[in-house]
Amino acid sequence: MSGATRDPGADLHERRMHAAMRVLWPSFLVATVAEGLFFSVIDPEDLSLFGQPLELSRLGAYTLGFFAFWAITAASSTFTCLLEGRRGGDHG
C-alpha cells in the first residue's frame, strides 16, 4: 500500500481538464480549416442576415465566423464525448 492518497477532487479536476482539451483542441483545428475554406469562397462583405447586410468589418466577420465554427465543432465533439462516456460506463 502506498502512503500517499490522491485527492478525489484533484482527480476529478484533472479528468475534466483532459476532457476539455479532447474537445477544444480538435474543434479549434477544424474551425480554423472551416473558416479558411468558407471565407476563401465567400466575401464577408457579401454576407447578409434576413436580407440586411451585416454591419461588420472584414476582421469582425472573420472573428465572428471563427468563433461560430469553433462553437459548432466543440458542441459536436462534446456530444460525441458524452455518448462515449455513457457507452464506456457499461463495461463495468
MARZA-391013 format. One record per residue: x, y, z negated of N, C-alpha, C in turn; residue in one letter; residue number from 1. Coordinates in steps of 0.2 Angstrom, whole numbers, always signed. Atoms other than C-alpha are relative to their C-alpha. Example, Ala and Ser with C-alpha at 12.3 -4.5 7.8 and 13.67 -1.06 7.14 Angstrom:
BEGIN
{n.X:+4, n.Y:-6, n.Z:+0, ca.X:+62, ca.Y:-22, ca.Z:-39, c.X:+4, c.Y:+6, c.Z:+0, aa:A, i:1}
{n.X:-4, n.Y:-6, n.Z:+1, ca.X:+68, ca.Y:-5, ca.Z:-36, c.X:-4, c.Y:+5, c.Z:-3, aa:S, i:2}
% end
This chain:
BEGIN
{n.X:+4, n.Y:-6, n.Z:+0, ca.X:+0, ca.Y:+0, ca.Z:+0, c.X:+4, c.Y:+6, c.Z:+0, aa:M, i:1}
{n.X:-4, n.Y:-6, n.Z:+0, ca.X:+6, ca.Y:+17, ca.Z:+4, c.X:-2, c.Y:+5, c.Z:-6, aa:S, i:2}
{n.X:+2, n.Y:-4, n.Z:+6, ca.X:+6, ca.Y:+30, ca.Z:-10, c.X:-3, c.Y:+7, c.Z:+3, aa:G, i:3}
{n.X:+3, n.Y:-6, n.Z:-2, ca.X:+1, ca.Y:+44, ca.Z:+2, c.X:-7, c.Y:-2, c.Z:+3, aa:A, i:4}
{n.X:+7, n.Y:+1, n.Z:-3, ca.X:-18, ca.Y:+45, ca.Z:+6, c.X:-1, c.Y:+6, c.Z:+5, aa:T, i:5}
{n.X:+2, n.Y:-5, n.Z:-5, ca.X:-25, ca.Y:+55, ca.Z:+21, c.X:-6, c.Y:+4, c.Z:-3, aa:R, i:6}
{n.X:+6, n.Y:-4, n.Z:+1, ca.X:-37, ca.Y:+69, ca.Z:+18, c.X:-5, c.Y:-1, c.Z:+5, aa:D, i:7}
{n.X:+5, n.Y:+1, n.Z:-5, ca.X:-53, ca.Y:+64, ca.Z:+27, c.X:-2, c.Y:+6, c.Z:+4, aa:P, i:8}
{n.X:+2, n.Y:-6, n.Z:-4, ca.X:-57, ca.Y:+82, ca.Z:+31, c.X:+5, c.Y:+2, c.Z:+5, aa:G, i:9}
{n.X:-5, n.Y:-2, n.Z:-5, ca.X:-40, ca.Y:+85, ca.Z:+39, c.X:+0, c.Y:-5, c.Z:+6, aa:A, i:10}
{n.X:+1, n.Y:+4, n.Z:-5, ca.X:-43, ca.Y:+69, ca.Z:+49, c.X:-5, c.Y:+1, c.Z:+5, aa:D, i:11}
{n.X:+6, n.Y:-2, n.Z:-4, ca.X:-60, ca.Y:+75, ca.Z:+55, c.X:+2, c.Y:+6, c.Z:+4, aa:L, i:12}
{n.X:-2, n.Y:-6, n.Z:-4, ca.X:-52, ca.Y:+92, ca.Z:+60, c.X:+4, c.Y:-2, c.Z:+5, aa:H, i:13}
{n.X:-5, n.Y:+2, n.Z:-5, ca.X:-38, ca.Y:+83, ca.Z:+69, c.X:-4, c.Y:-4, c.Z:+6, aa:E, i:14}
{n.X:+4, n.Y:+3, n.Z:-5, ca.X:-51, ca.Y:+72, ca.Z:+79, c.X:-4, c.Y:+5, c.Z:+4, aa:R, i:15}
{n.X:+4, n.Y:-5, n.Z:-4, ca.X:-62, ca.Y:+87, ca.Z:+83, c.X:+5, c.Y:+4, c.Z:+5, aa:R, i:16}
{n.X:-5, n.Y:-3, n.Z:-5, ca.X:-46, ca.Y:+96, ca.Z:+90, c.X:+1, c.Y:-4, c.Z:+6, aa:M, i:17}
{n.X:-1, n.Y:+4, n.Z:-6, ca.X:-42, ca.Y:+82, ca.Z:+101, c.X:-6, c.Y:-1, c.Z:+4, aa:H, i:18}
{n.X:+6, n.Y:+1, n.Z:-4, ca.X:-60, ca.Y:+80, ca.Z:+107, c.X:+0, c.Y:+7, c.Z:+4, aa:A, i:19}
{n.X:+1, n.Y:-7, n.Z:-4, ca.X:-60, ca.Y:+99, ca.Z:+111, c.X:+5, c.Y:+1, c.Z:+6, aa:A, i:20}
{n.X:-5, n.Y:-1, n.Z:-6, ca.X:-44, ca.Y:+98, ca.Z:+121, c.X:-1, c.Y:-5, c.Z:+5, aa:M, i:21}
{n.X:+2, n.Y:+5, n.Z:-5, ca.X:-50, ca.Y:+82, ca.Z:+130, c.X:-6, c.Y:+3, c.Z:+4, aa:R, i:22}
{n.X:+6, n.Y:-3, n.Z:-4, ca.X:-65, ca.Y:+93, ca.Z:+136, c.X:+3, c.Y:+7, c.Z:+3, aa:V, i:23}
{n.X:-2, n.Y:-7, n.Z:-3, ca.X:-57, ca.Y:+111, ca.Z:+138, c.X:+5, c.Y:+0, c.Z:+5, aa:L, i:24}
{n.X:-5, n.Y:+0, n.Z:-5, ca.X:-41, ca.Y:+107, ca.Z:+147, c.X:-2, c.Y:-2, c.Z:+7, aa:W, i:25}
{n.X:+2, n.Y:+2, n.Z:-7, ca.X:-48, ca.Y:+97, ca.Z:+161, c.X:-5, c.Y:+4, c.Z:+3, aa:P, i:26}
{n.X:+5, n.Y:-4, n.Z:-3, ca.X:-63, ca.Y:+108, ca.Z:+163, c.X:+3, c.Y:+7, c.Z:+2, aa:S, i:27}
{n.X:-3, n.Y:-6, n.Z:-2, ca.X:-51, ca.Y:+123, ca.Z:+164, c.X:+4, c.Y:-1, c.Z:+7, aa:F, i:28}
{n.X:-3, n.Y:+1, n.Z:-6, ca.X:-41, ca.Y:+115, ca.Z:+178, c.X:-5, c.Y:-1, c.Z:+6, aa:L, i:29}
{n.X:+5, n.Y:+1, n.Z:-6, ca.X:-57, ca.Y:+110, ca.Z:+188, c.X:-3, c.Y:+7, c.Z:+1, aa:V, i:30}
{n.X:+3, n.Y:-7, n.Z:-1, ca.X:-64, ca.Y:+128, ca.Z:+185, c.X:+5, c.Y:+4, c.Z:+4, aa:A, i:31}
{n.X:-5, n.Y:-4, n.Z:-4, ca.X:-48, ca.Y:+135, ca.Z:+192, c.X:+0, c.Y:-2, c.Z:+8, aa:T, i:32}
{n.X:+0, n.Y:+3, n.Z:-7, ca.X:-49, ca.Y:+124, ca.Z:+208, c.X:-7, c.Y:+3, c.Z:+3, aa:V, i:33}
{n.X:+7, n.Y:-2, n.Z:-2, ca.X:-68, ca.Y:+128, ca.Z:+209, c.X:+0, c.Y:+7, c.Z:+2, aa:A, i:34}
{n.X:+0, n.Y:-7, n.Z:-1, ca.X:-66, ca.Y:+146, ca.Z:+208, c.X:+4, c.Y:+2, c.Z:+6, aa:E, i:35}
{n.X:-4, n.Y:-1, n.Z:-6, ca.X:-52, ca.Y:+146, ca.Z:+221, c.X:-3, c.Y:-2, c.Z:+6, aa:G, i:36}
{n.X:+3, n.Y:+2, n.Z:-6, ca.X:-62, ca.Y:+136, ca.Z:+233, c.X:-6, c.Y:+5, c.Z:+2, aa:L, i:37}
{n.X:+6, n.Y:-4, n.Z:-1, ca.X:-78, ca.Y:+146, ca.Z:+230, c.X:+1, c.Y:+7, c.Z:+3, aa:F, i:38}
{n.X:-2, n.Y:-7, n.Z:-2, ca.X:-70, ca.Y:+164, ca.Z:+232, c.X:+4, c.Y:+0, c.Z:+6, aa:F, i:39}
{n.X:-3, n.Y:+0, n.Z:-7, ca.X:-60, ca.Y:+158, ca.Z:+247, c.X:-5, c.Y:+0, c.Z:+6, aa:S, i:40}
{n.X:+5, n.Y:+0, n.Z:-5, ca.X:-76, ca.Y:+156, ca.Z:+256, c.X:-5, c.Y:+6, c.Z:-1, aa:V, i:41}
{n.X:+5, n.Y:-6, n.Z:+1, ca.X:-87, ca.Y:+170, ca.Z:+248, c.X:+3, c.Y:+6, c.Z:-3, aa:I, i:42}
{n.X:-2, n.Y:-7, n.Z:+2, ca.X:-83, ca.Y:+188, ca.Z:+246, c.X:-4, c.Y:+2, c.Z:-6, aa:D, i:43}
{n.X:+4, n.Y:-2, n.Z:+5, ca.X:-88, ca.Y:+194, ca.Z:+229, c.X:-4, c.Y:+6, c.Z:+1, aa:P, i:44}
{n.X:+5, n.Y:-6, n.Z:-1, ca.X:-95, ca.Y:+210, ca.Z:+236, c.X:-6, c.Y:-2, c.Z:+4, aa:E, i:45}
{n.X:+6, n.Y:+3, n.Z:-3, ca.X:-107, ca.Y:+199, ca.Z:+246, c.X:-5, c.Y:-3, c.Z:-4, aa:D, i:46}
{n.X:+5, n.Y:+4, n.Z:+4, ca.X:-115, ca.Y:+191, ca.Z:+231, c.X:-5, c.Y:+5, c.Z:-2, aa:L, i:47}
{n.X:+6, n.Y:-3, n.Z:+3, ca.X:-132, ca.Y:+196, ca.Z:+225, c.X:-4, c.Y:-4, c.Z:-4, aa:S, i:48}
{n.X:+4, n.Y:+3, n.Z:+5, ca.X:-144, ca.Y:+192, ca.Z:+211, c.X:-7, c.Y:+2, c.Z:+1, aa:L, i:49}
{n.X:+7, n.Y:-1, n.Z:-1, ca.X:-163, ca.Y:+191, ca.Z:+215, c.X:+0, c.Y:+6, c.Z:+5, aa:F, i:50}
{n.X:+1, n.Y:-5, n.Z:-5, ca.X:-160, ca.Y:+202, ca.Z:+231, c.X:+4, c.Y:+6, c.Z:-1, aa:G, i:51}
{n.X:-3, n.Y:-6, n.Z:+2, ca.X:-150, ca.Y:+215, ca.Z:+222, c.X:+8, c.Y:-1, c.Z:+0, aa:Q, i:52}
{n.X:-7, n.Y:+1, n.Z:+1, ca.X:-131, ca.Y:+217, ca.Z:+224, c.X:+3, c.Y:+0, c.Z:-7, aa:P, i:53}
{n.X:-3, n.Y:-1, n.Z:+7, ca.X:-120, ca.Y:+214, ca.Z:+209, c.X:+4, c.Y:+6, c.Z:-1, aa:L, i:54}
{n.X:-3, n.Y:-6, n.Z:+1, ca.X:-114, ca.Y:+229, ca.Z:+201, c.X:+7, c.Y:-2, c.Z:-4, aa:E, i:55}
{n.X:-6, n.Y:+2, n.Z:+2, ca.X:-97, ca.Y:+221, ca.Z:+198, c.X:+6, c.Y:+2, c.Z:+4, aa:L, i:56}
{n.X:-6, n.Y:-1, n.Z:-4, ca.X:-79, ca.Y:+225, ca.Z:+204, c.X:+2, c.Y:-7, c.Z:+2, aa:S, i:57}
{n.X:-2, n.Y:+6, n.Z:-2, ca.X:-70, ca.Y:+211, ca.Z:+213, c.X:+3, c.Y:-4, c.Z:-6, aa:R, i:58}
{n.X:-3, n.Y:+3, n.Z:+6, ca.X:-60, ca.Y:+207, ca.Z:+197, c.X:-5, c.Y:-2, c.Z:-5, aa:L, i:59}
{n.X:+6, n.Y:+2, n.Z:+4, ca.X:-76, ca.Y:+207, ca.Z:+187, c.X:-3, c.Y:-7, c.Z:+2, aa:G, i:60}
{n.X:+3, n.Y:+6, n.Z:-3, ca.X:-84, ca.Y:+194, ca.Z:+199, c.X:+5, c.Y:-6, c.Z:-1, aa:A, i:61}
{n.X:-5, n.Y:+6, n.Z:+1, ca.X:-68, ca.Y:+183, ca.Z:+198, c.X:+0, c.Y:-2, c.Z:-7, aa:Y, i:62}
{n.X:+0, n.Y:+1, n.Z:+7, ca.X:-68, ca.Y:+184, ca.Z:+179, c.X:-7, c.Y:-4, c.Z:-2, aa:T, i:63}
{n.X:+7, n.Y:+3, n.Z:+1, ca.X:-87, ca.Y:+180, ca.Z:+178, c.X:+0, c.Y:-7, c.Z:+3, aa:L, i:64}
{n.X:+1, n.Y:+6, n.Z:-4, ca.X:-86, ca.Y:+167, ca.Z:+191, c.X:+5, c.Y:-6, c.Z:-4, aa:G, i:65}
{n.X:-4, n.Y:+5, n.Z:+3, ca.X:-71, ca.Y:+158, ca.Z:+182, c.X:-3, c.Y:-3, c.Z:-6, aa:F, i:66}
{n.X:+3, n.Y:+2, n.Z:+6, ca.X:-80, ca.Y:+158, ca.Z:+165, c.X:-6, c.Y:-4, c.Z:+1, aa:F, i:67}
{n.X:+6, n.Y:+4, n.Z:-1, ca.X:-96, ca.Y:+152, ca.Z:+173, c.X:+2, c.Y:-7, c.Z:+2, aa:A, i:68}
{n.X:-2, n.Y:+7, n.Z:-2, ca.X:-87, ca.Y:+137, ca.Z:+182, c.X:+3, c.Y:-4, c.Z:-6, aa:F, i:69}
{n.X:-3, n.Y:+3, n.Z:+5, ca.X:-77, ca.Y:+134, ca.Z:+166, c.X:-6, c.Y:-3, c.Z:-5, aa:W, i:70}
{n.X:+5, n.Y:+2, n.Z:+5, ca.X:-93, ca.Y:+133, ca.Z:+155, c.X:-4, c.Y:-6, c.Z:+3, aa:A, i:71}
{n.X:+4, n.Y:+6, n.Z:-3, ca.X:-102, ca.Y:+121, ca.Z:+168, c.X:+4, c.Y:-6, c.Z:+0, aa:I, i:72}
{n.X:-4, n.Y:+6, n.Z:+0, ca.X:-87, ca.Y:+109, ca.Z:+169, c.X:+1, c.Y:-2, c.Z:-7, aa:T, i:73}
{n.X:-1, n.Y:+2, n.Z:+7, ca.X:-85, ca.Y:+110, ca.Z:+150, c.X:-6, c.Y:-4, c.Z:-3, aa:A, i:74}
{n.X:+6, n.Y:+3, n.Z:+2, ca.X:-103, ca.Y:+106, ca.Z:+147, c.X:-1, c.Y:-7, c.Z:+3, aa:A, i:75}
{n.X:+0, n.Y:+7, n.Z:-3, ca.X:-101, ca.Y:+91, ca.Z:+159, c.X:+4, c.Y:-5, c.Z:-3, aa:S, i:76}
{n.X:-5, n.Y:+4, n.Z:+4, ca.X:-86, ca.Y:+85, ca.Z:+150, c.X:-2, c.Y:-2, c.Z:-7, aa:S, i:77}
{n.X:+3, n.Y:+1, n.Z:+7, ca.X:-94, ca.Y:+87, ca.Z:+133, c.X:-5, c.Y:-6, c.Z:+0, aa:T, i:78}
{n.X:+5, n.Y:+5, n.Z:-1, ca.X:-109, ca.Y:+77, ca.Z:+139, c.X:+3, c.Y:-7, c.Z:+1, aa:F, i:79}
{n.X:-3, n.Y:+6, n.Z:-1, ca.X:-98, ca.Y:+63, ca.Z:+145, c.X:+3, c.Y:-3, c.Z:-6, aa:T, i:80}
{n.X:-3, n.Y:+2, n.Z:+7, ca.X:-88, ca.Y:+63, ca.Z:+128, c.X:-6, c.Y:-3, c.Z:-5, aa:C, i:81}
{n.X:+6, n.Y:+2, n.Z:+4, ca.X:-105, ca.Y:+62, ca.Z:+119, c.X:-2, c.Y:-7, c.Z:+2, aa:L, i:82}
{n.X:+3, n.Y:+7, n.Z:-2, ca.X:-111, ca.Y:+47, ca.Z:+129, c.X:+6, c.Y:-5, c.Z:-1, aa:L, i:83}
{n.X:-5, n.Y:+4, n.Z:+2, ca.X:-94, ca.Y:+39, ca.Z:+127, c.X:+1, c.Y:-2, c.Z:-7, aa:E, i:84}
{n.X:+0, n.Y:+1, n.Z:+8, ca.X:-94, ca.Y:+41, ca.Z:+108, c.X:-6, c.Y:-5, c.Z:-2, aa:G, i:85}
{n.X:+6, n.Y:+4, n.Z:+2, ca.X:-111, ca.Y:+33, ca.Z:+107, c.X:+1, c.Y:-8, c.Z:+2, aa:R, i:86}
{n.X:-2, n.Y:+7, n.Z:-3, ca.X:-105, ca.Y:+18, ca.Z:+118, c.X:+5, c.Y:-3, c.Z:-5, aa:R, i:87}
{n.X:-6, n.Y:+2, n.Z:+4, ca.X:-89, ca.Y:+17, ca.Z:+108, c.X:-2, c.Y:-3, c.Z:-7, aa:G, i:88}
{n.X:+3, n.Y:+1, n.Z:+7, ca.X:-99, ca.Y:+16, ca.Z:+91, c.X:-3, c.Y:-7, c.Z:+0, aa:G, i:89}
{n.X:+3, n.Y:+7, n.Z:+0, ca.X:-107, ca.Y:-1, ca.Z:+97, c.X:+5, c.Y:-5, c.Z:-1, aa:D, i:90}
{n.X:-5, n.Y:+5, n.Z:+0, ca.X:-91, ca.Y:-10, ca.Z:+97, c.X:+2, c.Y:-3, c.Z:-7, aa:H, i:91}
{n.X:+0, n.Y:+2, n.Z:+6, ca.X:-91, ca.Y:-11, ca.Z:+79, c.X:+6, c.Y:+1, c.Z:-4, aa:G, i:92}
% end
